[in-house]
Amino acid sequence: MLLQKEELFAYTLIAPALIILTIFVAYPFILGIWLSLSDKLVGVPGNFVGLKNFTHIVGSQIFRQTARNTFVYTGVAVAFKLVLGVGLALVLNRQFPFKRFVRATILLPWIIPTALSALAWFWMYDATFSVINWTLRNLKLIRFNIQWLGKPGLALTSVIIVNIWRGTPFFAISFLAGLQTISPELDDAANIDGAGAWAKFWYVTLPLLKPVIVVVVLFSLILTFADFQLVYVLTRGGPANSTHLFATLSYQVALGAGRLGEGAAIALFMFPVLFMMVVFQLLYIRKGGY
């Protein structure tokens, strides 16, 4: 009897979370699957069309370009955030004046709302009023203003730079927390053995930091792959669709053009990749890697 009461009490405690997950996660996901299999338009009832939306968008040049953009954007941004985050964490782990203040301010790019920081970068990249162009002209490095967000290849690079700037502090603080758990005795033992700075990092610090690195990188891959706000505020996917990601293209097709079925199909192309990332992360944690 007591066991039954405890089970009932447990279900009562988790019921609010289950209700929230059902309303805000499960229902939208199931609705998205249905929309992707229909020819639903805004204000028009949809009919079941099977995989027609998927075959149509796969044959689209814009979609293929978007897929390339998404993988390039994610791969380059996460790689740079990893390298810069490790380097910054090693610096922040040392003793220097105003250490706590510096550690706190490092987080500012990450805690500022994405839309707000993207607007600031939008003005910094502005073709006419760009502070970057002004600085480069005064240093005699350029003669004419650079169209940072106006040229396809340069626009994608510019957006990636903003993502790196925004995400590096999260990597750095996470790795710094991992470094704090490494015993100083290991470093002392390496010094006694005559290990140099690079050897200590490669054979002592990095292996012990690996569990944190794996989890942080996978978490960042998921967020970066599904990024929307940064790209939408800066470029809206332009110029000439050169900065579209899955999320921005899905938004443009579904809400901009009113083709909800195609928009949902584009968004669902992210699901297999994100699902594999989450499964890998859960398996790694279950094996005791974290």
C-alpha angles and dihedrals in degrees: 000000000000090000091053091051091050091050091049090049090050092051090048091055095050095041095088091052091048091050092050092047091048095050100040103029114018098040096047090046094051090044089051091053091051092048091050089056094049138064091237116165128185107280093002125098112245129230127212110263101165115215095345093112092052094049090047097052094042088060091051118104090211091056093049090050090048091052091052091047092051095051093043092046093049098041098046095041096048093045092054093043089053095051095041092043093054092047093047092047091053090052094047090049091065127085115260138141117288090010095158093048092050092048090052095048092047088070095057097094090053099044096045110097110268095233092051095050091044090055090052090052090045089062092042088056094043111133094226107028100029113145087204092058090044091054094046092049092051090050088052090238095123135024100199133038115269118233095226095176097024101071120068101230095036092048093057090047090050092051091048090053090055091049091051091049091050099043103040095079091057090053092046096050092044092050090044089057088051092049090053089063094056111100115242087220090073090056091048091050090051090051091052089052089054097248117164127225094269093046092050091050095046100042103028114021101036098049091049091046094048097094091055092044093053094050095044093047093049091047091050092046090057094048095043095046090054095040117144115150099059096051095039094053095044104041112353084228095303163156095073091334090294095136101037116133125190091265097049094044090049090051093048094049096041103040102015098047096023095235098133094172095056092041091054091048091053091049092050091058086074093056101077092050094045091044092054091049092052093046091050091050093049092048091049092050092046091053088058097255092134 
